[in-house]
Amino acid sequence: MEDLAAARAAESFGLLDRLIILRTAVDMAVFPAGMTPEILWDPETDDHVASEEGLESVDIFETAMRNCFAAGRVLIDTVLAGDL
């Protein structure tokens, strides 16, 4: 949803050809009461997750973000080098 808004804004300024969107998805359907992302993704707080479903989401968040940054770096470096 946010990607469409960013694309529309870029398009209205004639910058759609300069827009790059990299996303990762982690389904955080289970947030225990009083928890924040910082608390949930702290390695010391795995025991505070409300369910196994939530634990899986917490476990894959770091990997998903690292993959997104790694892919983004390759893409940005390629663009800056003029190879794309």
Secondary structure, DSSP 8 states (H G I E B T S, - for coil): -HHHHHHHHHHHTT-GGG--------------TT--HHHHTSGGGGGG-SSHHHHHHHHHHHHHHHHHHHHHHHHHHHHHTT--
